[in-house]
């Protein structure tokens, strides 16, 4: 069983940082988080974004630009690094609805699948209004998680895919991580790594723990997946690396990445399934 500080950190933050999915699965049964519906097919055909507050519009723009570059740039022919959780165009159909924290019942943000506001080309995401004080990248991570749930809802409603509550959270968690490693540019990626390490150092010292803002905790959770991948779980898959004799190094292969992500998914599924918060939200008890 894998252990370590970041795994403890993940458990601490499951009910804090990831509370933004609180109502994603409200009014669903215990087996399936995303329900198939008999409505007309949903899609996003808009070519421009809805009017949103500048902070959210910038983050949606960042998501769109980086995903398009991911699909057309250096990862265009690399399936393992392509971002395929939702299309870039989906940002055009997102309406951000800020609400005071006291109205969110502890959530950071959520997308409600049984909302009467959902319609063709319009998917409202409720966000804690305090996020206007955050920065574009942190908000982009938050929205990437929720956009993944929107796409899951679209797929399920259209009869393309049905996914369990826990697995849908694992997928949204992975989307945030893939946004970090494959979608952000090198400079943004480096900045996130520095901020993550600084937040981790502060959190690890009781004297500075209170300095870690709720926004930085989003970065800590992304870093947790990075720790999983590069730590023991990655070591367990090292036999799939290819040795380059001329360089004296082992290079990762497609089989290596498949092995690592499979193990990460299993571990995330276990952690979420054992967490009381998610057991309650997903109706596992």
DRENDRENSE-141392 format. One record per residue: x, y, z of N, C-alpha, C, O, CB in turn. Coordinates in steps of 0.1 Angstrom, whole numbers, padded with zeros to 4 digits, always signed. Last residue first. Glycine has a CB too. Layout:
// DRENDRENSE-141392
XYZXYZXYZXYZXYZ...
END
This chain:
// DRENDRENSE-141392
-0228+0042+0009-0232+0037+0022-0246+0033+0023-0251+0028+0033-0228+0047+0033-0226+0054-0015-0220+0041-0014-0223+0035-0001-0220+0023+0001-0205+0043-0016-0234+0079-0027-0244+0069-0022-0239+0055-0020-0245+0046-0023-0255+0069-0032-0217+0099-0032-0219+0089-0043-0229+0078-0039-0231+0069-0046-0206+0084-0047-0216+0113-0008-0221+0120-0020-0224+0110-0032-0233+0113-0040-0210+0130-0025-0206+0094+0010-0219+0099+0011-0225+0105-0001-0236+0103-0005-0219+0110+0022-0182+0088-0001-0191+0077+0001-0205+0083+0002-0215+0077-0003-0186+0069+0013-0170+0113+0000-0174+0108-0013-0183+0096-0012-0192+0094-0020-0162+0105-0021-0167+0115+0029-0174+0126+0021-0179+0120+0008-0190+0122+0004-0164+0138+0019-0152+0092+0036-0166+0094+0040-0173+0104+0032-0185+0102+0029-0166+0097+0055-0131+0075+0013-0134+0088+0020-0148+0090+0023-0157+0088+0014-0129+0099+0011-0129+0053-0002-0128+0051+0012-0131+0064+0020-0132+0064+0032-0114+0046+0016-0131+0062-0028-0141+0052-0023-0141+0050-0008-0151+0047-0002-0139+0039-0030-0108+0078-0030-0122+0084-0030-0132+0075-0025-0141+0079-0018-0125+0088-0045-0089+0058-0028-0089+0069-0019-0103+0075-0018-0108+0078-0008-0078+0079-0022-0095+0041-0051-0095+0036-0037-0096+0047-0027-0104+0046-0018-0082+0028-0035-0092+0059-0072-0105+0053-0070-0106+0047-0055-0116+0049-0049-0107+0041-0080-0065+0064-0070-0074+0075-0068-0088+0069-0065-0095+0074-0056-0075+0084-0080-0055+0039-0076-0052+0045-0063-0062+0056-0060-0067+0057-0048-0038+0050-0062-0064+0035-0102-0068+0026-0092-0066+0032-0078-0075+0030-0069-0059+0013-0093-0051+0057-0114-0065+0056-0114-0070+0047-0103-0080+0050-0096-0071+0052-0128-0024+0049-0111-0029+0061-0105-0044+0061-0104-0049+0065-0093-0024+0074-0113-0024+0026-0127-0021+0025-0112-0026+0037-0105-0031+0036-0094-0007+0022-0110-0028+0037-0152-0037+0027-0147-0036+0026-0132-0046+0025-0124-0034+0014-0153-0006+0054-0154-0020+0060-0153-0030+0050-0148-0039+0054-0141-0024+0066-0166+0014+0034-0156+0014+0044-0146+0000+0050-0144-0005+0051-0132+0024+0056-0149+0007+0019-0179+0009+0013-0166+0007+0023-0155+0000+0021-0145+0022+0006-0165+0008+0039-0199-0004+0031-0197-0004+0025-0183-0014+0025-0176-0007+0021-0207+0035+0046-0198+0025+0056-0194+0012+0049-0191+0004+0053-0182+0023+0066-0205+0046+0021-0206+0050+0027-0193+0039+0037-0189+0034+0036-0177+0064+0034-0194+0036+0019-0232+0033+0009-0222+0035+0014-0208+0028+0011-0198+0040-0005-0224+0050+0040-0244+0035+0040-0243+0030+0030-0232+0021+0034-0224+0029+0037-0256+0079+0046-0223+0072+0041-0235+0057+0042-0233+0053+0046-0223+0076+0026-0239+0107+0065-0211+0093+0060-0210+0087+0056-0223+0090+0063-0234+0084+0070-0203+0141+0055-0212+0130+0064-0217+0117+0057-0216+0115+0045-0218+0133+0067-0232+0170+0054-0194+0158+0047-0197+0147+0057-0201+0145+0067-0194+0153+0038-0184+0204+0060-0206+0192+0064-0199+0180+0055-0203+0180+0049-0214+0188+0079-0201+0227+0060-0222+0227+0055-0209+0215+0059-0200+0217+0060-0188+0240+0060-0202+0228+0067-0248+0226+0078-0239+0227+0073-0224+0229+0082-0215+0213+0085-0241+0231+0043-0260+0241+0053-0264+0240+0065-0254+0250+0072-0252+0237+0058-0278+0210+0027-0250+0224+0024-0246+0233+0036-0249+0242+0039-0241+0229+0012-0253+0181+0033-0236+0189+0039-0247+0203+0037-0244+0209+0045-0236+0185+0054-0250+0156+0012-0226+0170+0016-0223+0176+0021-0236+0177+0013-0246+0178+0005-0217+0123+0019-0219+0132+0014-0229+0146+0020-0227+0147+0032-0226+0127+0018-0244+0100+0008-0193+0109+0018-0199+0119+0012-0209+0123+0001-0207+0116+0027-0189+0087-0011-0180+0082-0008-0194+0090+0003-0200+0088+0007-0212+0068-0004-0193+0098-0013-0155+0102-0023-0165+0097-0021-0179+0102-0027-0188+0096-0037-0160+0086+0007-0141+0098+0010-0147+0103+0000-0157+0111+0002-0166+0109+0013-0137+0063+0006-0125+0061+0004-0140+0074+0006-0148+0074+0006-0160+0051+0014-0145+0070+0011-0100+0064-0002-0102+0062-0005-0117+0061-0016-0121+0051-0003-0095+0077+0038-0101+0087+0028-0100+0082+0014-0103+0089+0006-0109+0093+0028-0086+0052+0050-0102+0060+0051-0114+0071+0040-0113+0074+0034-0123+0066+0064-0115+0044+0045-0076+0036+0039-0086+0044+0039-0100+0043+0030-0108+0023+0047-0088+0063+0059-0061+0063+0044-0061+0055+0038-0072+0059+0028-0078+0058+0039-0048+0064+0088-0081+0069+0081-0069+0068+0066-0071+0072+0060-0081+0061+0085-0057+0053+0100-0102+0067+0100-0102+0073+0092-0090+0085+0090-0090+0072+0114-0102+0025+0097-0096+0031+0092-0109+0046+0091-0109+0051+0081-0114+0027+0102-0120+0022+0108-0071+0018+0095-0074+0025+0089-0086+0031+0078-0085+0003+0093-0076+0030+0134-0076+0038+0126-0067+0034+0112-0069+0043+0103-0068+0035+0131-0052+0010+0142-0093+0023+0142-0098+0032+0133-0089+0041+0126-0094+0029+0156-0099-0011+0142-0076-0011+0132-0087+0003+0131-0093+0007+0120-0096-0022+0136-0098-0004+0163-0060-0005+0150-0054-0005+0139-0065+0001+0129-0063-0018+0149-0046-0005+0186-0076+0008+0180-0072+0008+0166-0066+0017+0159-0067+0015+0189-0063-0032+0189-0075-0026+0186-0087-0012+0180-0085-0008+0170-0091-0025+0198-0097-0034+0197-0048-0040+0185-0052-0035+0180-0066-0034+0168-0068-0055+0187-0053-0020+0221-0048-0015+0210-0040-0021+0197-0044-0015+0186-0045-0018+0212-0025-0037+0237-0063-0024+0233-0068-0018+0221-0061-0012+0213-0067-0014+0245-0068-0057+0240-0044-0060+0234-0057-0047+0229-0064-0047+0218-0070-0068+0244-0067-0045+0254-0024-0048+0240-0022-0052+0232-0035-0051+0220-0036-0059+0238-0011-0045+0279-0033-0032+0272-0034-0035+0257-0032-0027+0248-0037-0021+0277-0025-0070+0287-0024-0067+0286-0039-0055+0278-0041-0054+0270-0051-0065+0300-0045-0069+0288+0003-0078+0278-0003-0075+0276-0018-0077+0266-0024-0092+0282-0001-0034+0294+0011-0048+0298+0008-0056+0287+0002-0050+0277-0002-0048+0310-0002-0013+0290+0036-0017+0283+0024-0031+0286+0021-0040+0282+0029-0014+0267+0025-0009+0302+0060-0006+0310+0049-0010+0303+0035-0011+0310+0025+0009+0313+0048-0013+0283+0079-0024+0292+0077-0021+0301+0065-0031+0307+0060-0027+0300+0089+0013+0271+0081+0002+0264+0074-0010+0273+0071-0016+0271+0060-0003+0253+0083+0035+0281+0094+0031+0288+0081+0019+0281+0074+0015+0286+0064+0043+0288+0072+0038+0265+0116+0039+0280+0118+0034+0287+0105+0029+0299+0107+0053+0284+0120+0038+0239+0107+0026+0244+0114+0026+0259+0115+0016+0266+0116+0025+0238+0127+0049+0230+0076+0053+0237+0088+0041+0244+0095+0035+0253+0089+0064+0248+0084+0036+0221+0054+0043+0211+0062+0049+0217+0075+0053+0210+0084+0054+0205+0054+0027+0244+0041+0017+0235+0048+0024+0225+0057+0018+0221+0068+0009+0227+0037+0051+0254+0031+0043+0261+0041+0033+0252+0049+0032+0253+0061+0036+0273+0035+0057+0234+0013+0066+0237+0023+0059+0244+0035+0061+0241+0046+0078+0246+0018+0034+0236-0004+0037+0223+0003+0046+0226+0015+0044+0221+0026+0043+0213-0006+0038+0261-0015+0026+0258-0007+0028+0246+0002+0024+0245+0013+0014+0256-0016+0062+0256-0029+0061+0267-0018+0049+0264-0009+0050+0265+0003+0060+0281-0024+0053+0237-0047+0064+0234-0037+0064+0244-0026+0065+0240-0014+0077+0234-0044+0034+0251-0062+0030+0239-0054+0041+0236-0044+0037+0233-0032+0029+0227-0064+0050+0271-0073+0039+0275-0063+0035+0263-0055+0032+0264-0043+0027+0281-0071+0066+0256-0089+0072+0264-0079+0062+0267-0068+0064+0266-0056+0078+0277-0084+0047+0245-0106+0055+0236-0098+0062+0244-0087+0062+0238-0075+0066+0230-0107+0036+0267-0118+0028+0259-0110+0036+0250-0101+0033+0248-0089+0018+0251-0119+0059+0276-0133+0054+0284-0122+0045+0276-0113+0045+0278-0101+0046+0296-0128+0061+0255-0151+0072+0257-0141+0067+0266-0130+0071+0263-0118+0084+0264-0148+0038+0258-0166+0040+0246-0159+0051+0248-0148+0049+0243-0136+0045+0235-0168+0043+0283-0177+0032+0281-0168+0033+0269-0159+0031+0269-0147+0018+0281-0175+0064+0276-0194+0066+0286-0184+0055+0285-0173+0058+0286-0161+0066+0300-0190+0053+0256-0211+0065+0253-0202+0066+0263-0191+0069+0259-0179+0078+0252-0210+0017+0258-0210+0030+0259-0216+0041+0257-0206+0038+0256-0194+0032+0272-0224-0008+0233-0202-0001+0245-0199+0012+0246-0206+0019+0235-0209+0001+0247-0184-0011+0206-0211-0018+0217-0218-0011+0230-0215-0009+0238-0224-0032+0217-0213+0003+0186-0197+0003+0185-0212-0003+0198-0219-0001+0200-0230-0005+0173-0216+0003+0190-0169+0015+0185-0176+0015+0186-0191+0026+0186-0197+0016+0170-0172-0023+0203-0164-0010+0208-0158+0002+0203-0166+0010+0211-0170-0009+0203-0144-0041+0187-0176-0041+0202-0180-0028+0208-0175-0022+0216-0182-0053+0209-0173-0037+0164-0162-0033+0165-0176-0033+0179-0181-0024+0182-0190-0043+0156-0185-0049+0172-0138-0035+0169-0138-0030+0169-0153-0019+0175-0155-0032+0155-0133-0075+0176-0145-0068+0187-0139-0053+0184-0140-0045+0193-0143-0071+0189-0124-0081+0150-0153-0082+0161-0163-0074+0173-0158-0067+0180-0165-0097+0165-0165-0080+0136-0130-0070+0133-0140-0070+0145-0150-0059+0148-0156-0072+0120-0147-0103+0145-0118-0090+0147-0111-0079+0146-0121-0070+0154-0122-0088+0137-0100-0122+0135-0136-0120+0150-0134-0107+0154-0128-0101+0164-0131-0132+0156-0127-0118+0108-0132-0116+0113-0145-0114+0129-0144-0105+0134-0150-0127+0110-0154-0126+0106-0105-0112+0102-0109-0109+0108-0122-0098+0113-0124-0111+0086-0110-0153+0113-0108-0144+0122-0101-0129+0118-0104-0121+0127-0104-0147+0120-0086-0162+0092-0123-0163+0105-0129-0154+0115-0121-0148+0124-0128-0177+0110-0129-0159+0071-0105-0150+0071-0117-0151+0085-0124-0141+0089-0129-0155+0060-0127-0179+0078-0086-0165+0078-0082-0156+0079-0094-0147+0087-0094-0162+0065-0074-0202+0075-0103-0199+0087-0096-0185+0088-0092-0178+0098-0095-0208+0088-0083-0197+0059-0135-0201+0059-0121-0196+0072-0114-0188+0080-0120-0195+0047-0113-0210+0067-0167-0198+0066-0158-0203+0067-0144-0212+0075-0140-0187+0076-0161-0217+0062-0201-0223+0063-0187-0212+0060-0177-0204+0050-0180-0235+0054-0185-0219+0076-0233-0211+0071-0222-0218+0073-0209-0225+0083-0206-0197+0079-0222-0238+0083-0252-0224+0079-0256-0216+0073-0245-0207+0065-0248-0217+0091-0262-0262+0094-0248-0262+0080-0249-0248+0075-0253-0247+0063-0257-0272+0075-0258-0264+0121-0243-0265+0117-0257-0264+0101-0259-0264+0097-0270-0254+0124-0265-0260+0120-0216-0273+0124-0221-0275+0120-0235-0286+0116-0239-0275+0140-0219-0233+0114-0215-0243+0105-0210-0257+0108-0215-0264+0099-0218-0243+0105-0194-0221+0136-0227-0219+0122-0233-0230+0113-0228-0235+0105-0236-0205+0117-0229-0229+0156-0210-0233+0157-0224-0232+0143-0230-0241+0138-0237-0224+0166-0232-0216+0148-0186-0231+0149-0187-0236+0149-0201-0246+0143-0204-0236+0162-0180-0190+0150-0194-0195+0137-0189-0211+0137-0190-0217+0127-0195-0191+0134-0175-0189+0177-0198-0187+0168-0209-0192+0154-0206-0198+0148-0214-0172+0167-0214-0192+0186-0171-0201+0190-0182-0201+0181-0194-0211+0176-0199-0199+0205-0186-0169+0175-0160-0182+0170-0156-0193+0174-0166-0202+0166-0168-0186+0175-0142-0150+0191-0172-0150+0176-0174-0163+0170-0170-0168+0161-0177-0139+0170-0166-0156+0215-0162-0159+0213-0176-0158+0198-0179-0166+0193-0188-0148+0220-0184-0147+0212-0136-0161+0213-0138-0165+0210-0153-0175+0204-0156-0167+0226-0134-0119+0210-0140-0126+0200-0133-0141+0200-0136-0147+0189-0139-0124+0201-0117-0115+0235-0152-0112+0222-0159-0119+0211-0153-0124+0202-0160-0097+0220-0160-0121+0253-0132-0130+0251-0143-0128+0239-0151-0137+0233-0157-0130+0263-0152-0098+0249-0116-0111+0247-0110-0121+0245-0121-0130+0235-0120-0116+0260-0102-0078+0256-0134-0078+0243-0128-0092+0240-0123-0098+0229-0125-0068+0242-0117-0085+0283-0138-0085+0274-0149-0085+0259-0145-0092+0251-0150-0073+0276-0159-0080+0294-0113-0094+0293-0118-0095+0284-0130-0105+0276-0131-0099+0307-0122-0052+0292-0115-0060+0285-0104-0074+0284-0108-0080+0273-0107-0058+0292-0091-0047+0309-0137-0043+0295-0137-0051+0287-0127-0056+0276-0130-0028+0294-0135-0057+0335-0129-0062+0328-0141-0059+0313-0141-0068+0305-0144-0057+0334-0153-0062+0338-0093-0056+0341-0106-0061+0332-0117-0068+0322-0114-0040+0340-0105-0087+0352-0070-0076+0343-0074-0070+0347-0087-0073+0358-0092-0082+0328-0075-0108+0367-0065-0096+0372-0059-0084+0363-0063-0073+0366-0060-0097+0372-0044-0129+0354-0075-0125+0366-0083-0112+0371-0077-0105+0379-0084-0136+0377-0082-0136+0335-0057-0125+0332-0067-0122+0343-0076-0112+0343-0084-0130+0320-0076-0157+0342-0042-0144+0345-0037-0133+0343-0047-0122+0349-0046-0141+0338-0024-0180+0330-0053-0176+0344-0058-0162+0348-0053-0157+0358-0058-0187+0354-0054-0179+0298-0063-0178+0306-0052-0172+0320-0056-0162+0321-0062-0168+0300-0041-0199+0290-0091-0186+0292-0086-0186+0301-0074-0193+0311-0074-0176+0297-0096-0218+0269-0112-0218+0278-0100-0204+0278-0094-0198+0268-0092-0229+0273-0090-0222+0269-0146-0214+0264-0135-0214+0274-0124-0211+0286-0126-0199+0261-0140-0246+0262-0172-0241+0270-0161-0233+0263-0150-0236+0252-0146-0253+0276-0154-0244+0259-0205-0242+0250-0193-0237+0259-0182-0225+0263-0182-0232+0238-0196-0257+0260-0236-0257+0268-0224-0256+0258-0212-0265+0251-0209-0269+0277-0223-0262+0246-0260-0252+0257-0260-0251+0265-0247-0246+0277-0247-0255+0266-0271-0294+0237-0249-0284+0237-0260-0275+0249-0259-0280+0260-0259-0291+0236-0273-0294+0240-0213-0300+0239-0226-0290+0239-0236-0278+0239-0233-0310+0252-0228-0300+0243-0178-0292+0236-0189-0301+0236-0202-0312+0232-0202-0288+0222-0185-0318+0252-0159-0311+0262-0167-0303+0256-0179-0300+0263-0188-0302+0270-0158-0326+0232-0143-0336+0236-0154-0329+0246-0163-0335+0250-0173-0348+0242-0147-0303+0207-0134-0307+0221-0134-0316+0224-0146-0314+0220-0157-0294+0230-0135-0292+0182-0130-0307+0183-0131-0312+0197-0131-0323+0200-0128-0313+0175-0120-0265+0185-0127-0270+0179-0139-0285+0179-0141-0290+0178-0152-0266+0164-0139-0247+0213-0118-0258+0204-0114-0265+0198-0126-0270+0206-0135-0269+0213-0106-0215+0218-0109-0223+0218-0121-0235+0208-0117-0232+0196-0115-0216+0213-0134-0197+0240-0086-0204+0228-0090-0212+0229-0103-0216+0241-0106-0214+0223-0078-0172+0250-0062-0180+0252-0075-0187+0239-0078-0184+0228-0072-0170+0255-0087-0168+0247-0036-0160+0257-0043-0167+0260-0056-0168+0272-0060-0146+0252-0045-0192+0242-0008-0186+0238-0021-0178+0250-0027-0180+0261-0023-0197+0235-0032-0205+0249+0014-0192+0244+0016-0185+0240+0003-0173+0236+0003-0192+0232+0024-0229+0259+0004-0229+0248+0014-0216+0241+0015-0215+0229+0016-0240+0238+0011-0232+0281-0011-0227+0269-0018-0226+0257-0008-0221+0246-0012-0214+0272-0024-0239+0303+0003-0250+0297-0005-0245+0284-0012-0254+0277-0018-0255+0306-0016-0216+0312+0014-0226+0306+0023-0238+0300+0015-0245+0292+0021-0232+0318+0032-0202+0322-0008-0198+0309-0002-0209+0303+0006-0211+0291+0006-0185+0310+0006-0222+0337-0033-0215+0338-0021-0213+0324-0015-0221+0315-0017-0222+0347-0011-0216+0329-0068-0225+0329-0056-0217+0330-0044-0206+0325-0043-0234+0317-0056-0214+0333-0103-0208+0334-0090-0219+0335-0079-0229+0341-0081-0199+0347-0089-0217+0313-0129-0226+0320-0120-0220+0321-0107-0221+0312-0099-0240+0312-0120-0206+0312-0162-0202+0311-0148-0211+0320-0140-0214+0331-0143-0187+0317-0147-0215+0292-0188-0219+0305-0181-0215+0303-0167-0220+0294-0160-0234+0308-0183-0202+0278-0217-0202+0279-0203-0205+0292-0197-0200+0302-0201-0188+0275-0197-0197+0275-0244-0211+0273-0239-0212+0273-0224-0222+0269-0218-0216+0259-0244-0171+0278-0249-0180+0288-0255-0194+0287-0250-0203+0296-0251-0181+0287-0270-0158+0256-0240-0158+0269-0231-0167+0279-0236-0172+0288-0229-0143+0274-0231-0160+0237-0260-0170+0237-0249-0170+0249-0240-0180+0253-0235-0167+0225-0240-0138+0239-0277-0150+0247-0280-0160+0247-0269-0169+0256-0268-0156+0242-0293-0120+0220-0268-0118+0234-0265-0130+0242-0267-0132+0252-0260-0106+0239-0273-0137+0190-0256-0131+0198-0267-0130+0213-0262-0137+0218-0254-0141+0198-0279-0124+0171-0228-0135+0178-0234-0129+0187-0245-0117+0190-0245-0142+0187-0224-0104+0152-0226-0115+0152-0216-0127+0160-0221-0138+0157-0217-0110+0157-0203-0080+0150-0240-0092+0146-0246-0104+0145-0237-0113+0137-0239-0090+0132-0253-0049+0161-0247-0060+0164-0237-0073+0161-0244-0077+0167-0254-0059+0179-0233-0022+0139-0253-0033+0148-0258-0043+0149-0247-0046+0140-0240-0039+0142-0271-0003+0122-0245-0002+0135-0240-0013+0144-0245-0013+0156-0241+0012+0141-0242-0007+0098-0258-0006+0098-0244-0006+0111-0237-0009+0113-0226+0007+0090-0240-0007+0104-0286-0020+0102-0279-0019+0102-0264-0028+0106-0257-0025+0088-0283+0009+0125-0304+0012+0118-0292-0001+0116-0284-0004+0124-0276+0023+0125-0284+0006+0143-0324+0007+0129-0328+0011+0120-0316+0015+0109-0318+0017+0127-0339+0005+0167-0310-0005+0164-0320-0005+0149-0324-0016+0144-0326-0003+0172-0333+0022+0178-0292+0016+0165-0288+0005+0161-0298-0003+0152-0296+0009+0167-0275+0031+0202-0302+0041+0191-0301+0034+0178-0297+0041+0167-0299+0051+0195-0291+0000+0212-0316+0014+0214-0313+0022+0202-0312+0020+0192-0320+0015+0222-0301-0028+0207-0317-0021+0211-0329-0005+0212-0328+0002+0213-0338-0026+0223-0335-0036+0202-0291-0041+0193-0302-0033+0195-0315-0031+0186-0323-0055+0195-0305-0024+0222-0277-0021+0208-0273-0025+0199-0285-0017+0190-0288-0028+0204-0261-0037+0244-0287-0023+0243-0290-0019+0228-0287-0010+0223-0294-0015+0252-0281-0063+0239-0277-0061+0240-0292-0046+0238-0295-0043+0231-0305-0066+0253-0297-0057+0241-0250-0061+0229-0255-0060+0228-0270-0055+0218-0276-0076+0226-0252-0049+0269-0248-0040+0258-0245-0044+0244-0250-0036+0237-0255-0037+0257-0230-0073+0282-0255-0060+0284-0263-0051+0273-0260-0045+0268-0270-0054+0297-0259-0091+0273-0236-0094+0271-0250-0081+0272-0258-0078+0263-0266-0104+0281-0255-0079+0282-0212-0082+0268-0214-0084+0265-0229-0078+0255-0234-0095+0263-0206-0079+0310-0216-0067+0302-0214-0069+0287-0217-0061+0281-0224-0061+0304-0200-0107+0315-0217-0099+0317-0229-0085+0310-0228-0081+0304-0238-0096+0332-0230-0113+0309-0190-0119+0301-0201-0111+0302-0214-0109+0293-0222-0134+0305-0203-0098+0329-0178-0095+0315-0176-0101+0306-0186-0094+0296-0191-0100+0311-0162-0111+0352-0188-0097+0350-0191-0093+0335-0189-0085+0330-0197-0088+0359-0182-0137+0348-0177-0135+0348-0191-0120+0346-0195-0117+0339-0205-0140+0361-0197-0132+0351-0150-0136+0338-0155-0134+0337-0170-0130+0327-0175-0150+0335-0151-0124+0378-0149-0116+0368-0143-0119+0354-0148-0110+0346-0151-0117+0368-0127-0146+0392-0161-0133+0391-0167-0124+0380-0162-0117+0374-0169-0126+0404-0165-0177+0373-0161-0168+0383-0154-0154+0381-0160-0150+0370-0163-0168+0381-0139-0190+0366-0194-0187+0362-0180-0178+0373-0174-0172+0381-0181-0180+0349-0180-0210+0360-0221-0204+0371-0213-0202+0365-0199-0212+0361-0193-0213+0383-0213-0199+0330-0239-0209+0338-0232-0202+0349-0224-0190+0348-0221-0218+0329-0223-0176+0329-0267-0180+0327-0253-0192+0335-0248-0194+0346-0253-0168+0329-0244-0184+0317-0300-0178+0327-0291-0183+0324-0277-0193+0317-0275-0182+0341-0296-0196+0297-0314-0182+0301-0318-0176+0312-0310-0165+0316-0313-0183+0305-0333-0216+0270-0303-0213+0284-0303-0198+0286-0307-0190+0278-0305-0215+0290-0289-0222+0244-0300-0219+0248-0314-0216+0263-0314-0214+0269-0325-0231+0245-0323-0223+0217-0281-0219+0231-0280-0214+0235-0294-0204+0231-0299-0207+0232-0270-0252+0196-0273-0239+0199-0280-0235+0213-0277-0243+0221-0271-0241+0196-0296-0275+0169-0268-0268+0182-0264-0255+0184-0271-0249+0174-0275-0266+0182-0248-0304+0155-0282-0289+0155-0281-0284+0169-0277-0288+0179-0283-0282+0150-0293-0333+0156-0262-0326+0158-0275-0311+0159-0272-0307+0162-0261-0331+0171-0282-0336+0131-0235-0338+0145-0241-0331+0145-0255-0324+0136-0259-0333+0156-0232-0334+0110-0218-0341+0108-0230-0345+0122-0237-0355+0123-0243-0354+0100-0229-0303+0104-0202-0316+0110-0203-0321+0109-0217-0314+0107-0227-0315+0125-0198-0281+0087-0180-0285+0089-0194-0300+0094-0193-0308+0091-0185-0285+0075-0202-0263+0102-0153-0275+0094-0158-0278+0097-0172-0277+0109-0177-0287+0098-0149-0235+0098-0134-0240+0105-0146-0251+0097-0152-0249+0085-0156-0229+0108-0156-0233+0080-0113-0232+0094-0111-0238+0102-0122-0245+0112-0119-0218+0098-0108-0248+0051-0104-0244+0058-0115-0244+0073-0112-0254+0079-0108-0252+0056-0127-0256+0040-0079-0247+0032-0088-0241+0041-0099-0229+0039-0103-0254+0021-0094-0274+0055-0065-0261+0051-0058-0251+0044-0068-0239+0043-0064-0264+0042-0047-0288+0081-0085-0288+0069-0077-0275+0065-0072-0265+0072-0075-0295+0058-0085-0290+0117-0080-0287+0105-0088-0288+0093-0079-0288+0094-0067-0273+0107-0095-0293+0141-0067-0305+0135-0072-0302+0124-0082-0309+0122-0092-0314+0145-0079-0261+0154-0075-0273+0155-0067-0285+0149-0074-0287+0151-0086-0276+0170-0063-0236+0155-0086-0244+0143-0087-0257+0143-0078-0262+0132-0075-0236+0131-0084-0227+0181-0081-0226+0175-0095-0235+0163-0096-0241+0161-0107-0212+0171-0098-0226+0193-0057-0239+0191-0063-0238+0185-0077-0249+0184-0084-0246+0204-0063-0197+0191-0051-0208+0187-0041-0221+0184-0048-0227+0174-0045-0210+0198-0031-0174+0197-0061-0182+0189-0069-0194+0185-0062-0202+0175-0066-0174+0176-0074-0159+0213-0044-0165+0220-0055-0173+0211-0064-0179+0215-0074-0155+0227-0063-0145+0199-0026-0159+0201-0023-0166+0208-0034-0178+0209-0034-0160+0209-0010-0118+0196-0030-0127+0190-0040-0142+0191-0036-0150+0184-0042-0123+0176-0042-0107+0209-0008-0106+0214-0021-0115+0209-0031-0120+0216-0040-0092+0212-0026-0120+0193+0013-0119+0207+0014-0118+0213-0001-0127+0220-0005-0106+0211+0021-0121+0166+0012-0133+0172+0016-0132+0187+0017-0142+0194+0021-0137+0167+0030-0094+0162+0003-0106+0156-0004-0119+0163-0001-0127+0166-0010-0107+0142-0002-0074+0171+0019-0080+0180+0010-0092+0175+0002-0099+0183-0004-0070+0185+0000-0066+0149+0034-0070+0161+0041-0078+0170+0032-0088+0176+0036-0058+0168+0046-0059+0131+0013-0070+0128+0022-0075+0140+0029-0087+0142+0031-0066+0117+0032-0036+0145+0004-0048+0143-0005-0060+0140+0004-0071+0146+0001-0045+0131-0015-0019+0143+0026-0024+0156+0022-0036+0155+0013-0045+0162+0014-0013+0163+0014-0014+0116+0025-0021+0121+0037-0027+0135+0033-0038+0138+0037-0012+0122+0049+0001+0117+0002-0012+0109+0002-0020+0113+0014-0032+0113+0013-0008+0094+0003+0022+0132+0008+0012+0138-0001-0001+0129-0002-0011+0135-0005+0018+0138-0015+0036+0116+0026+0030+0128+0031+0019+0133+0021+0008+0138+0025+0040+0139+0033+0028+0081+0022+0036+0093+0021+0029+0105+0024+0017+0105+0025+0042+0094+0007+0021+0049+0007+0019+0059+0017+0029+0070+0015+0038+0069+0007+0021+0053+0032+0006+0022-0009+0014+0034-0010+0011+0044+0001-0001+0047+0003+0012+0040-0024+0009-0012+0000+0000+0000+0000+0009+0012+0000+0018+0013+0008-0010+0000+0012
END
